């Protein structure tokens, strides 16, 4: 009987491919669930604004800019 030892020249198999894909998917799911850490500098960078007396309170804030970035194709 011959002992088969894996070598660098063994062809890839479906089983190894799906095992790798499952590991990557599990890692991606774990990263997506972790809480995001926002630096304190970013949170405190934008001072609170006073609301205008006659309305028209829209202004281009960092939050609005980020939203516009996510909607671009």
C-alpha positions in Angstrom: 0.0 0.0 0.0 1.3 3.4 -0.8 1.2 6.4 1.6 -0.2 9.5 0.0 1.1 12.6 1.4 -0.2 16.0 0.2 2.3 17.9 -1.8 2.4 21.3 -3.4 1.6 19.8 -6.8 -1.8 18.3 -5.7 -4.7 19.7 -7.8 -7.3 21.8 -6.0 -10.5 20.1 -5.0 -14.1 21.1 -4.6 -14.0 20.1 -0.9 -11.1 22.4 -0.1 -12.7 25.2 -2.1 -16.0 25.1 -0.2 -14.2 24.7 3.1 -12.2 27.9 2.3 -15.3 29.7 1.2 -17.1 28.8 4.4 -14.2 30.0 6.5 -14.1 33.3 4.6 -17.9 33.8 4.9 -17.8 33.1 8.7 -15.0 35.6 9.1 -16.9 38.3 7.1 -20.0 37.7 9.2 -18.1 38.1 12.4 -16.5 41.3 11.3 -19.9 42.7 10.2 -21.4 42.0 13.6 -18.6 43.7 15.6 -19.3 47.2 16.8 -17.6 50.0 15.0 -15.2 52.2 16.9 -15.5 55.9 16.0 -12.6 58.1 17.1 -13.6 60.8 19.6 -12.0 63.4 17.3 -14.6 62.6 14.6 -17.5 62.8 16.9 -16.4 66.1 18.5 -15.2 67.7 15.2 -18.6 69.2 14.3 -20.0 71.8 16.8 -23.7 71.9 17.5 -25.5 74.6 15.4 -28.3 76.8 16.5 -31.5 76.4 14.6 -32.4 79.4 12.5 -35.4 81.4 13.6 -37.2 81.4 10.2 -36.6 77.8 9.3 -34.2 76.7 6.6 -32.1 74.6 8.9 -30.6 72.4 6.1 -26.8 72.5 6.0 -24.2 70.3 4.3 -22.9 68.4 7.3 -20.4 65.5 7.4 -23.3 63.1 7.8 -25.0 64.4 4.7 -21.8 64.3 2.7 -21.3 60.7 3.7 -24.9 59.9 2.6 -24.2 61.4 -0.8 -21.0 59.3 -1.1 -23.0 56.1 -0.5 -25.6 56.9 -3.2 -23.1 57.4 -6.0 -22.9 54.7 -8.6 
